[in-house]
Amino acid sequence: MEIFRKKLTSIDLDRGLVLPPDSNLERLQPFHGTIELSTIVESSAGTPLPDPVTIHCSTRSGKLVFTRGWHDIARHAGLKSGDSVTFYREVNGGAQYKMRVISNVG
């Protein structure tokens, strides 16, 4: 169940991943303020990071933003501006969410 798909900008990588306005937020568990999302991260080839990552999601200037945890994912996956991420809900072990990262090789 996809929540959002986004082509990354330098701002997403430097300041935090701002969720797109067309995100399907009903698929996130309800929360007020902040929430911690246990997330399995995998490459477009389906290779996961060894452990789930906890992403901190909060509101900044009226928009939902991934901060802590997101920066670790971006660094570990070597993400750059122009790369894409897809975030979706999928209960798998202890994690409830999955993020697929796709490098822009072109």
Order of alpha helices (4+ residues) and beta strands (2+ residues): beta-alpha-beta-beta-beta-beta-alpha-beta-beta
